[in-house]
Amino acid sequence: MSILKSSCHVILALCIGFSTTTLAIETNAPELEHSDFGADPLTERVLGEMIMQQIYGSDLFITDHSVNEYLKGFLNKFEAHIDNKSLLPHFFAIDTPELNAFTFFGNHVAVHSGLILAVNNESELAAVLAHETAHILQHHLSRMITINKQMMPVTFAEIMAAVAVGALGSPDAGVHLATAALAGHTQNLINFTRDHEKEADRIGMQLLSQTQFDPSSMATVFQRMQEQSRYRETPPEYLLTHPLFDARIADAQNRAKQFNKKSVDSSFLFHLVRAKLRAQTDQASKKTVKEFKQHLSSNTYDNEDAERYGYAIALFKSNKPKEAQTILEELIARYPHEWIISLTLADVEAYQGHLTQALQRTETLFLAHPKNYAILMQYAGFLLKNKQPREVTKLLFKYRKSPGEDPSAYQLLARAYSQLGKKTDLHRMQAEWYFARGDARSAIEQMNLAVESAKKNKDIRSQIEKRKQEMLNAFQQQAKIRL
């Protein structure tokens, strides 16, 4: 965990991850040719892939697909107001209590679970995500590097080398390299970053105004962060990586007056996801059960039914599935269309040996929500448990959106091919799993086993050799950036 957190600090300190596009609104951002940028497209793509591999391979990546599916809902709301669809943000959650979110190459936006739990309402969470999206839309990293190359006796390659070292297993060295590269120029960098932050606030607020969220939440969430920092020895991590100052808050407050005031209620799904994160965060299950029970008895909650949902998950985690099932069935009777509750109930049913019932429930959900990745993965998992591997392969190859979306699908496919006795495909999927997590040695080993297994099939062998070479080329590109 410390490796990834340290590398994230390097990434954040250098404002990694900002690309180019414009909102379908006025932005006043200068138009830059990519030749003026500090990084070429290949370097940006490779760096983004390297960082995602590090995250996928860590224990910080949240494997609960329902959380990421919820975050994808913000993208669905923002998308209509972004012109260049090739540069839409990719929101995903990481399991860390810090109040933060950060953007990096490839339009990825990592959202800390601590941020989701710390905000007071859904509009405040949307405000932070809109701010991060604005960084992407305003190509801030490239603009920063372009200007700072003129102010600083440091090359872009030196900065990227520092980032790569930090992101790929030597965080202390990365921090020292980055610090040395930026020594003597801190104030200039901070001033330029402040301009970026104000611009991201402005563009993010416009994005909020075009959606269902409250534009004034941009100011309120920053005020709350600032207030929290007064009572802590160390300020919230978001304030360390996103400079916050009184003038910026005042500016956000004044800009909010330009928009129609909205009274926006947080969605029920927002409350459910937060309850689920709270129930899963604390490893002491009995303590978590007690806390939820106390909240319900004392009426200290934001949403009673969401609190009951969290209580059910805590009971399930503490090996009380029947009690959990009773609560979940009551909730489903009241909210028959809340897919996240139904998914949780299906998990509880399967745990108790009622696999047919769980499978039927999940299949019904999938037919109603075929684009929901969380439902897709649970449905595939239950099919596999029910000894239907062929259905799993058909399902995942038909509905999975992108090979790089999430490596857990490769695990399911590998297990399915194992049940089918297809060794060649088993090794290929295992190779993709390792590749997505940045494990070059294991990925190539599995590809070699796949080649050996397919030696009697010339066409298949040729396909495997081609993919193996693509993997080798990718790792070679990463090695060049590391140096």
C-alpha positions in Angstrom: 0.0 0.0 0.0 2.8 2.4 0.9 4.4 2.0 -2.6 1.2 3.0 -4.4 0.4 5.9 -2.0 3.9 7.3 -2.3 3.8 7.0 -6.1 0.4 8.7 -6.1 2.0 11.6 -4.2 4.6 12.0 -6.9 1.8 11.8 -9.6 -0.3 14.4 -7.8 2.7 16.7 -7.1 3.3 16.9 -10.8 -0.4 17.2 -11.7 -0.3 14.0 -13.8 -3.0 13.0 -16.2 -4.4 16.0 -18.0 -5.3 15.7 -21.7 -7.2 17.9 -24.1 -10.8 18.6 -25.2 -13.4 21.3 -24.5 -16.7 21.4 -22.9 -19.8 22.2 -25.0 -19.6 25.6 -23.3 -17.2 28.5 -23.3 -13.9 27.7 -21.6 -11.4 30.4 -22.6 -8.7 27.9 -22.6 -5.9 28.4 -25.1 -5.8 26.0 -28.0 -2.5 24.1 -28.1 -1.1 21.9 -30.9 0.0 18.6 -29.5 3.6 19.4 -30.7 3.6 22.1 -28.0 2.7 19.6 -25.3 5.2 18.3 -22.9 4.4 14.6 -23.7 3.8 12.8 -26.9 0.6 10.7 -27.2 2.5 7.4 -26.9 4.2 8.5 -23.7 1.0 9.7 -22.2 -0.7 6.4 -23.0 2.1 4.2 -21.7 2.4 6.2 -18.5 -1.4 5.9 -18.0 -1.2 2.1 -18.5 1.7 1.8 -16.2 -0.1 3.6 -13.4 -3.3 1.5 -13.9 -1.2 -1.7 -13.8 0.2 -0.6 -10.5 -3.2 0.1 -9.1 -4.8 -3.1 -10.4 -1.9 -5.0 -8.9 -2.2 -3.4 -5.5 -4.6 -4.1 -2.6 -6.1 -0.6 -3.0 -8.2 -1.3 -6.1 -11.8 -1.8 -5.0 -12.9 -5.1 -6.6 -16.6 -4.4 -5.6 -17.9 -3.5 -9.1 -21.0 -1.9 -7.7 -19.0 1.0 -6.4 -17.3 1.7 -9.7 -20.7 1.2 -11.5 -22.1 4.0 -9.2 -19.2 6.3 -10.1 -19.8 5.6 -13.8 -23.2 7.2 -13.3 -21.4 10.6 -13.0 -19.8 10.0 -16.4 -23.2 9.3 -17.9 -24.4 12.6 -16.6 -21.3 14.6 -17.7 -21.0 12.9 -21.1 -23.8 14.9 -22.8 -21.9 18.1 -22.1 -18.4 17.1 -23.4 -17.7 17.4 -27.1 -14.8 15.0 -27.6 -16.0 11.6 -26.5 -12.6 10.0 -26.9 -11.4 11.9 -23.8 -14.2 11.1 -21.4 -13.0 10.5 -17.8 -12.7 7.0 -16.4 -13.8 7.2 -12.7 -12.8 4.3 -10.4 -12.5 3.9 -6.7 -9.5 3.0 -4.6 -9.8 1.7 -1.0 -8.0 4.3 1.1 -9.4 6.6 3.9 -7.8 9.8 2.6 -10.1 12.5 1.4 -8.8 12.8 -2.1 -9.2 12.2 -5.9 -6.6 12.5 -8.6 -6.4 12.5 -12.3 -3.6 11.0 -14.5 -2.7 10.1 -18.0 -5.3 8.2 -20.0 -8.1 10.3 -18.5 -8.3 8.1 -15.4 -9.7 9.6 -12.2 -9.0 7.7 -9.0 -11.6 8.4 -6.3 -10.6 7.6 -2.7 -13.3 5.8 -0.7 -12.5 8.3 2.0 -13.8 11.1 -0.2 -17.1 9.3 -0.9 -17.6 8.9 2.8 -16.6 12.4 3.8 -18.8 14.5 1.6 -22.1 15.7 3.0 -24.2 15.0 -0.1 -24.0 13.8 -3.7 -23.6 17.2 -5.2 -20.4 17.7 -3.2 -19.0 14.5 -4.6 -20.1 15.5 -8.1 -18.3 18.9 -7.5 -15.0 17.1 -6.9 -15.4 14.8 -9.9 -16.4 17.8 -12.1 -13.3 19.6 -10.9 -11.1 16.6 -11.8 -12.9 16.3 -15.2 -12.2 19.9 -15.9 -8.4 19.3 -15.4 -8.7 16.7 -18.2 -10.7 18.9 -20.4 -8.4 21.9 -20.0 -5.2 19.9 -20.7 -3.5 21.2 -17.6 -0.6 18.8 -17.4 0.6 19.7 -20.9 0.1 23.4 -20.3 2.0 23.2 -17.0 4.9 21.3 -18.5 5.1 23.6 -21.6 5.3 26.7 -19.5 7.6 25.3 -16.8 10.1 24.0 -19.3 10.7 27.7 -20.1 11.0 28.6 -16.4 13.0 25.6 -15.2 16.4 24.1 -16.0 14.8 20.6 -16.2 13.7 18.5 -19.1 10.3 16.8 -19.4 12.2 13.5 -19.6 13.7 14.1 -16.1 10.2 14.7 -14.7 8.7 11.7 -16.4 11.6 9.5 -15.2 10.9 10.7 -11.6 7.2 9.8 -12.0 7.9 6.4 -13.6 10.3 5.4 -10.8 7.8 6.4 -8.2 4.9 4.6 -9.9 6.8 1.4 -10.5 8.1 0.2 -7.2 10.7 2.7 -5.9 8.6 5.5 -4.5 11.3 7.1 -2.3 13.6 7.4 -5.3 10.8 8.9 -7.4 10.0 11.5 -4.7 13.7 12.5 -4.4 14.1 12.8 -8.2 10.9 14.8 -8.5 11.9 17.1 -5.6 15.4 17.6 -7.1 13.9 18.4 -10.5 11.6 21.0 -9.1 14.0 22.5 -6.5 14.2 26.3 -6.7 11.0 26.6 -8.7 8.4 25.8 -6.1 6.7 29.1 -6.0 6.4 29.4 -9.8 4.9 25.9 -9.9 2.4 26.7 -7.1 1.3 29.9 -8.7 0.7 28.1 -12.0 -1.1 25.3 -10.3 -3.4 27.9 -8.5 -4.4 29.2 -11.9 -5.2 25.6 -12.9 -7.3 25.1 -9.8 -9.3 28.2 -10.3 -9.9 27.3 -13.9 -10.9 23.8 -13.0 -13.3 25.2 -10.4 -14.9 27.5 -13.0 -15.3 24.8 -15.7 -16.4 22.2 -13.1 -19.0 24.5 -11.8 -20.4 25.1 -15.3 -20.5 21.3 -15.8 -22.5 21.0 -12.5 -24.9 23.7 -13.6 -25.7 21.7 -16.8 -26.5 18.5 -14.8 -28.8 17.8 -11.9 -26.2 18.9 -9.3 -26.0 22.1 -7.3 -23.2 24.5 -8.5 -22.8 26.0 -5.0 -21.5 22.6 -3.8 -18.1 23.4 -5.3 -17.7 26.1 -2.6 -19.3 24.1 0.2 -17.1 21.0 -0.2 -13.9 23.2 -0.2 -15.1 25.0 2.9 -15.6 21.7 4.6 -12.1 20.6 3.7 -10.7 23.8 5.0 -12.6 23.5 8.2 -11.4 19.9 8.7 -7.8 21.0 8.2 -8.0 23.4 11.2 -8.5 20.5 13.6 -5.9 18.2 12.2 -2.1 18.2 12.4 -2.0 17.1 8.8 -4.5 18.7 6.3 -6.7 16.5 4.3 -4.7 15.0 1.4 -6.8 16.8 -1.1 -5.6 20.1 0.2 -2.0 19.0 -0.2 -2.4 18.1 -3.8 -5.0 20.8 -4.8 -4.0 24.1 -3.2 -6.9 25.8 -1.5 -7.0 29.4 -0.3 -9.7 31.8 0.9 -9.8 33.7 -2.4 -10.6 30.5 -4.3 -13.5 29.7 -2.0 -14.8 33.2 -2.3 -14.5 33.0 -6.1 -16.5 29.8 -6.1 -19.2 31.3 -3.9 -19.5 34.3 -6.2 -19.6 32.2 -9.3 -22.4 30.0 -7.8 -24.6 33.1 -7.6 -24.5 33.3 -11.4 -26.5 30.1 -11.7 -30.0 29.2 -10.6 -30.0 27.9 -7.1 -30.9 24.2 -6.9 -32.3 22.2 -4.1 -30.9 18.8 -5.0 -31.5 15.6 -3.0 -28.9 12.9 -3.0 -29.9 9.8 -4.7 -30.8 6.7 -2.8 -28.0 4.9 -4.6 -25.5 7.4 -3.2 -26.6 6.5 0.4 -26.5 2.8 -0.4 -23.0 2.9 -1.8 -21.8 4.9 1.2 -23.4 2.4 3.6 -21.8 -0.5 1.7 -18.4 1.1 1.9 -18.7 1.7 5.7 -19.8 -1.9 6.2 -16.9 -3.2 4.3 -14.2 -0.9 5.5 -13.8 -2.1 9.1 -12.4 -5.6 9.3 -13.8 -6.0 12.9 -17.2 -7.2 11.7 -18.8 -7.4 15.2 -17.8 -3.8 15.9 -19.3 -2.7 12.6 -22.6 -4.6 13.3 -22.7 -2.8 16.7 -22.2 0.6 15.2 -24.9 0.2 12.5 -27.3 -1.2 15.2 -26.6 1.8 17.4 -27.2 4.3 14.6 -30.5 2.7 13.8 -31.7 2.7 17.4 -30.6 6.3 18.0 -31.8 7.6 14.7 -28.3 8.9 13.8 -28.2 8.3 10.1 -28.6 10.2 6.8 -31.0 7.7 5.4 -32.7 5.0 7.4 -33.1 2.4 4.7 -29.6 2.8 3.5 -28.4 2.3 7.1 -30.4 -0.9 7.3 -28.8 -2.0 4.1 -25.3 -1.4 5.6 -26.4 -3.2 8.7 -27.4 -6.2 6.6 -24.0 -6.3 4.9 -22.3 -6.1 8.3 -24.4 -9.0 9.6 -23.5 -11.0 6.5 -19.8 -10.3 7.0 -20.1 -11.4 10.6 -21.5 -14.8 9.4 -25.2 -14.0 10.1 -26.6 -14.6 6.6 -30.2 -15.4 7.7 -30.5 -12.2 9.6 -29.0 -10.3 6.7 -31.4 -12.0 4.2 -34.5 -11.0 6.2 -33.5 -7.3 6.1 -32.6 -7.4 2.4 -35.8 -9.0 1.5 -37.7 -6.3 3.3 -35.8 -3.6 1.5 -36.3 -5.2 -1.9 -40.1 -5.3 -1.2 -39.9 -1.5 -0.8 -37.3 -0.9 -3.5 -37.8 -3.6 -6.2 -35.8 -1.7 -8.8 -32.6 -1.0 -6.7 -30.2 -3.3 -8.4 -27.5 -3.0 -5.7 -29.8 -4.4 -3.0 -30.8 -7.3 -5.2 -27.1 -8.1 -6.0 -26.3 -8.2 -2.3 -29.3 -10.5 -1.6 -28.1 -12.8 -4.4 -24.7 -13.0 -2.7 -26.3 -14.0 0.6 -28.5 -16.6 -1.1 -25.5 -18.2 -2.9 -23.5 -18.2 0.3 -26.3 -20.2 2.0 -26.3 -22.8 -0.9 -29.3 -21.4 -2.7 -27.4 -21.0 -6.0 -30.3 -21.6 -8.3 -32.3 -18.8 -6.6 -29.3 -16.5 -6.7 -28.7 -17.2 -10.3 -32.3 -16.6 -11.3 -32.3 -13.3 -9.4 -29.1 -12.1 -11.1 -30.2 -13.2 -14.5 -33.4 -11.1 -14.1 -31.2 -8.2 -13.1 -28.9 -8.7 -16.1 -31.8 -8.8 -18.6 -33.0 -5.5 -17.1 -29.6 -3.8 -17.0 -27.3 -5.4 -19.6 -24.8 -2.5 -19.5 -24.3 -2.8 -15.8 -20.8 -4.2 -15.3 -21.4 -5.2 -11.6 -24.4 -7.3 -12.6 -22.6 -8.8 -15.5 -19.6 -9.9 -13.4 -21.8 -11.4 -10.7 -24.0 -13.2 -13.2 -20.9 -14.7 -14.9 -19.6 -15.7 -11.5 -22.8 -17.5 -10.6 -22.9 -19.3 -14.0 -19.4 -20.5 -13.3 -20.3 -21.8 -9.9 -23.3 -23.6 -11.5 -20.9 -25.4 -13.9 -21.9 -23.4 -17.0 -18.4 -22.3 -18.3 -19.5 -22.2 -21.9 -22.2 -19.6 -21.0 -19.6 -17.6 -19.1 -17.3 -17.3 -22.1 -20.2 -16.3 -24.4 -21.4 -13.7 -22.0 -18.1 -12.0 -21.2 -16.9 -11.9 -24.8 -20.2 -10.4 -25.9 -20.8 -7.8 -23.2 -17.5 -6.9 -21.8 -16.7 -3.4 -23.0 -12.9 -3.2 -23.1 -10.0 -5.6 -22.3 -8.4 -3.0 -20.2 -11.5 -2.1 -18.2 -10.9 -4.5 -15.3 -8.7 -7.5 -15.2 -11.0 -9.6 -12.9 -12.9 -10.7 -16.0 -9.7 -12.6 -17.1 -9.9 -14.6 -13.9 -13.4 -15.7 -14.6 -12.5 -16.6 -18.2 -9.4 -18.6 -17.1 -11.5 -20.6 -14.6 -14.2 -21.1 -17.3 -11.6 -22.5 -19.8 -10.2 -24.6 -17.0 -13.6 -26.2 -16.5 -13.8 -26.7 -20.3 -10.4 -28.3 -20.4 -9.1 -25.7 -22.9 -5.5 -25.3 -21.8 -4.5 -22.9 -24.5 -7.2 -20.4 -23.8 -6.7 -20.9 -20.0 -3.0 -19.8 -20.4 -4.0 -16.9 -22.7 -6.5 -15.5 -20.1 -4.0 -16.0 -17.3 -1.4 -14.1 -19.4 -3.9 -11.2 -19.9 -4.5 -11.1 -16.1 -0.8 -10.8 -15.3 -0.3 -8.3 -18.1 -3.1 -6.0 -16.8 -1.4 -6.0 -13.4 2.1 -5.3 -14.9 3.7 -8.7 -14.1 5.8 -9.0 -17.3 7.5 -12.3 -16.4 4.3 -14.2 -15.5 2.5 -12.8 -18.5 5.2 -14.0 -20.9 5.5 -17.3 -19.2 1.8 -17.9 -19.6 2.0 -16.9 -23.3 4.8 -19.4 -23.8 2.7 -22.1 -22.3 -0.2 -21.1 -24.6 2.2 -21.3 -27.6 3.3 -24.8 -26.6 -0.3 -25.9 -26.0 -1.3 -24.7 -29.4 1.6 -26.1 -31.4 -0.7 -28.3 -33.5 -2.8 -25.4 -34.6 -0.9 -23.0 -36.8 -3.5 -20.3 -36.9 -4.0 -20.1 -33.2 -0.3 -20.3 -32.5 0.2 -17.4 -34.9 -2.4 -15.3 -33.0 -0.8 -16.1 -29.7 2.7 -15.2 -31.0 1.3 -11.9 -32.3 -0.3 -11.0 -28.9 2.9 -12.1 -27.1 4.9 -9.6 -29.2 2.4 -6.9 -28.4 2.9 -7.5 -24.7 6.7 -7.5 -25.1 6.5 -4.2 -27.1 4.4 -2.7 -24.3 6.8 -3.7 -21.6 9.7 -2.4 -23.7 8.0 0.9 -24.0 7.5 1.0 -20.3 11.1 0.1 -19.7 12.3 3.1 -21.8 10.2 5.5 -19.7 11.6 3.9 -16.5 15.2 4.7 -17.5 
